[in-house]
Amino acid sequence: MIETVRLMAWLSPGYPVGAYAYSHGLEWAVECGDVANEESLTDWLGDVLERGALRNDLILAAHAHWAAIEGDAPGLAAINDLAVALAPTRELHLETTQQGRSFLDATRAAWGVPELDRLSEALPGAVAYPVAVGLSAGAHRMALPPVLAGFGLAFLQNLVSAALRCAPIGQSAGTRVIAALTPHVAALAATIPGSSLEDIGSATLRLDLGSARHETQYSRIFRS
C-alpha cells in the first residue's frame, strides 16, 4: 500500500516538477488547427501516446528502473545520455530535463535512500524525466508495472490539463478524453517490460516540427 501512495504522490500535479508549464507541442497543434475539438484532441493524444514520446519514455523508465535494481551506475548514465539525446527540439529537451532534474532533487530531499543518492552521482548534469522516475522507483525497489502505468496516466492527464487551457474544450470533454485513452495507456504500459532500447522510435514528425515552430510562436502560454 505504501508504494502505491508514494507513487501517487510522485506523479501528482502537486509534485514540484513544473509539469503545468509544458504542453509537449499541443499549444502549436491548437494554433495551427490540428486540435480543434474533443475528437481531434483524442486522436492527437492517441498518436503521442502510442507512436510518440510516451512509448519511448516508458521504455527508458523501465531500463532506468532495471539499472537501479542492479546498482548499475554506468548503465544508468548511458540510458540517460540516450534519453537526453532523443529530444528532437530545444523546447522538448527543456521539458524533459527540467522536469527530470526537479523530480530527482525533490525525491532525494523528501524520499531519499542511500541507493538513490549513490546512483544519482552518475547523473550530475541534465537528467531526462523518465530516467529520474525509473531510477527513483528502482532505488526504492518499487514494482515496475504500476510505475509504468502511473507514469503513462500522469503524462496523459498533464496534456489534457494543458488542452483545457489552450484548446476549445471544457472539463467534461477533457474527462471523456482521459476515460477514452486510459485503456490505451494501460495496454501500452503492459508491453514495455519486453522492450529493448533498440525498440525506441517514434512517428510523430508533425509534432516535432510543430515544437520547433512553437519556439517562435507569437502568442503562447506554455514553454513547449
Phi, psi and omega in degrees: 000318182298326178296319180296315181295319178298316179297319178299322178293315182299324187257011180281158178299339182277354180288136191282068177246352178077025183299331182298341184275356187238145178239000178055042178086355182296323181298321177291321179299325176289317182301319184270357176094002177295326177242113185228352182197183182300318182295313181291328176295317179299316180295316182297313180294323178301319178293318179297320182293310191264337184237005185231225192294324186297315180302314179297317181298321179294320177297315180296318178298319180297315181290326174294322178298313179297319178298321179294319179299321181278351183069029187267088182294315178298321178295321178297317179298321179293320178297318180294320178301318178296314182299316180293320182292337182285343180297120188278345181222166179300318183291321179289330173296315177298318182302311184283322184282325178292317178292322181296312179295318180297318180296313183295317180295317181294320182290320177296323182289322186259326183234039183292139172226154184306320183292324177294317178297317182295312183290331180296338178296339177281355183235067184283342183251225180296138180233125177287141184305310181296330177292318179298318180291314180298317178300311182298317180294319179294319179297330177270004180057039178278146178297140185289314186307312179293332177296315180295314180296318180294319178298316180297317180293320178297321177300312179298313183297323180294321180288326175293321176300319177297320180297324179296336181266338184232350181249157181281059175228156180255183184295322179296317178296319178299321178294321178294323178297315178299316180297322181290326187262346179304317177299328178292321178297313181297318180294319179296314181301326181291338181274347191287321183304337178267008185265144175258171177295336178290345179278355180292138178173159180216164179220050180237057184299321181296324177295316181298315178295321178296325177297320177296321179289331179298334180301330181244016179297135188297311183239125181204156179240351181247160181274351178212000000 
